[in-house]
Amino acid sequence: MIDSLAWILVRDRKLLSVRTEGKDKFYLPGGKREPGESDVAALCREIREELGVRLDPMTFSLFTVLDEEADGFADGRRVHMTCYTAEHEGTLSPQREIAEARWLDTGDAALCPPAGRRVLSLLNEAGRVG
């Protein structure tokens, strides 16, 4: 089981997604906790490292918790992903291993691994993405 965190940001009815160097698929921005980190601290760190913006810890809200097939593993591994919304400060700009940031809607679901497709579906059901 892979335990991870993701930031859910919707703008103009599209979901922010990122592609890392050497990958074809677009993932939800976020990552894994370091030992002793809370969800909020870890996601703030990951988003600052990946996208160069600061998340406001006081605005975190749980969006959903997913258990989906992990992408890129032939052994049937699963990902447990806790997804939060939060407000941010700064201009989004791909950093470090992030090759590209893109705004996706349900028509782009094939570009995403199972967890990303599930989030797009949930957002679509809620009328938040097209």
DRENGULUM-327648 format. One record per residue (C-alpha): residue number from 1; residue in three letters; x, y, z. Coordinates in nm, 3 decimals. Layout:
DRENGULUM-327648
pakol, tilo, c1, c2, c3
NUM, ALA, X, Y, Z
...
end
This chain:
DRENGULUM-327648
pakol, tilo, c1, c2, c3
1, MET, 0.000, 0.000, 0.000
2, ILE, 0.128, 0.344, -0.095
3, ASP, 0.012, 0.614, 0.148
4, SER, 0.000, 0.958, -0.012
5, LEU, -0.153, 1.304, 0.005
6, ALA, -0.295, 1.517, -0.276
7, TRP, -0.399, 1.879, -0.324
8, ILE, -0.725, 1.936, -0.511
9, LEU, -0.739, 2.270, -0.692
10, VAL, -1.019, 2.348, -0.938
11, ARG, -1.019, 2.659, -1.152
12, ASP, -1.254, 2.738, -1.441
13, ARG, -1.409, 2.389, -1.403
14, LYS, -1.072, 2.217, -1.451
15, LEU, -0.851, 2.021, -1.209
16, LEU, -0.485, 2.104, -1.162
17, SER, -0.266, 1.806, -1.242
18, VAL, 0.109, 1.761, -1.285
19, ARG, 0.336, 1.541, -1.492
20, THR, 0.677, 1.446, -1.357
21, GLU, 0.991, 1.415, -1.569
22, GLY, 0.994, 1.089, -1.761
23, LYS, 0.624, 1.010, -1.708
24, ASP, 0.334, 1.027, -1.953
25, LYS, 0.045, 1.047, -1.707
26, PHE, -0.077, 1.346, -1.508
27, TYR, -0.100, 1.304, -1.131
28, LEU, -0.260, 1.501, -0.852
29, PRO, -0.001, 1.730, -0.696
30, GLY, 0.123, 1.609, -0.358
31, GLY, 0.327, 1.323, -0.224
32, LYS, 0.425, 1.128, 0.084
33, ARG, 0.476, 1.231, 0.444
34, GLU, 0.822, 1.238, 0.597
35, PRO, 0.854, 1.075, 0.941
36, GLY, 0.663, 1.276, 1.203
37, GLU, 0.491, 1.509, 0.953
38, SER, 0.121, 1.582, 0.975
39, ASP, -0.092, 1.575, 0.661
40, VAL, -0.101, 1.955, 0.652
41, ALA, 0.275, 1.999, 0.701
42, ALA, 0.358, 1.732, 0.443
43, LEU, 0.120, 1.865, 0.179
44, CYS, 0.238, 2.222, 0.234
45, ARG, 0.598, 2.106, 0.185
46, GLU, 0.522, 1.894, -0.121
47, ILE, 0.324, 2.167, -0.298
48, ARG, 0.590, 2.428, -0.227
49, GLU, 0.853, 2.189, -0.370
50, GLU, 0.644, 2.090, -0.675
51, LEU, 0.463, 2.410, -0.766
52, GLY, 0.636, 2.694, -0.580
53, VAL, 0.327, 2.814, -0.393
54, ARG, 0.240, 2.831, -0.024
55, LEU, -0.074, 2.653, 0.098
56, ASP, -0.263, 2.823, 0.380
57, PRO, -0.279, 2.564, 0.661
58, MET, -0.589, 2.733, 0.807
59, THR, -0.790, 2.663, 0.489
60, PHE, -0.735, 2.287, 0.458
61, SER, -1.053, 2.088, 0.403
62, LEU, -1.076, 1.713, 0.348
63, PHE, -1.208, 1.641, -0.001
64, THR, -1.197, 1.260, -0.009
65, VAL, -0.993, 0.953, 0.082
66, LEU, -0.926, 0.710, -0.202
67, ASP, -0.813, 0.350, -0.227
68, GLU, -0.724, 0.287, -0.591
69, GLU, -0.493, 0.076, -0.802
70, ALA, -0.143, 0.228, -0.796
71, ASP, -0.007, 0.336, -1.132
72, GLY, 0.309, 0.173, -1.263
73, PHE, 0.312, -0.136, -1.041
74, ALA, 0.251, -0.481, -1.191
75, ASP, 0.205, -0.643, -0.847
76, GLY, -0.147, -0.506, -0.785
77, ARG, -0.025, -0.247, -0.536
78, ARG, -0.284, 0.005, -0.415
79, VAL, -0.261, 0.371, -0.327
80, HIS, -0.433, 0.517, -0.021
81, MET, -0.466, 0.885, -0.106
82, THR, -0.599, 1.151, 0.129
83, CYS, -0.708, 1.454, -0.075
84, TYR, -0.745, 1.808, 0.056
85, THR, -0.849, 2.142, -0.082
86, ALA, -0.667, 2.452, 0.043
87, GLU, -0.615, 2.810, -0.061
88, HIS, -0.274, 2.912, -0.185
89, GLU, -0.049, 3.216, -0.219
90, GLY, 0.186, 3.272, -0.511
91, THR, 0.196, 3.187, -0.878
92, LEU, 0.184, 2.821, -0.977
93, SER, 0.508, 2.726, -1.148
94, PRO, 0.642, 2.372, -1.203
95, GLN, 0.952, 2.310, -0.988
96, ARG, 1.209, 2.034, -0.942
97, GLU, 1.086, 1.705, -1.091
98, ILE, 0.763, 1.853, -1.231
99, ALA, 0.787, 1.879, -1.609
100, GLU, 0.440, 2.024, -1.666
101, ALA, 0.128, 2.146, -1.489
102, ARG, -0.200, 2.119, -1.676
103, TRP, -0.567, 2.191, -1.607
104, LEU, -0.777, 1.882, -1.689
105, ASP, -1.145, 1.806, -1.724
106, THR, -1.332, 1.476, -1.762
107, GLY, -1.240, 1.461, -2.131
108, ASP, -0.877, 1.424, -2.021
109, ALA, -0.939, 1.131, -1.785
110, ALA, -0.735, 0.891, -2.002
111, LEU, -0.425, 1.103, -1.921
112, CYS, -0.461, 1.017, -1.549
113, PRO, -0.397, 0.710, -1.334
114, PRO, -0.696, 0.555, -1.150
115, ALA, -0.685, 0.797, -0.851
116, GLY, -0.689, 1.101, -1.081
117, ARG, -0.976, 0.957, -1.284
118, ARG, -1.170, 0.896, -0.962
119, VAL, -1.119, 1.256, -0.844
120, LEU, -1.227, 1.390, -1.184
121, SER, -1.541, 1.175, -1.160
122, LEU, -1.620, 1.295, -0.806
123, LEU, -1.571, 1.657, -0.908
124, ASN, -1.788, 1.607, -1.216
125, GLU, -2.065, 1.450, -1.005
126, ALA, -2.050, 1.759, -0.782
127, GLY, -2.073, 1.989, -1.086
128, ARG, -1.728, 2.134, -1.024
129, VAL, -1.550, 2.018, -1.342
130, GLY, -1.670, 1.966, -1.697
end
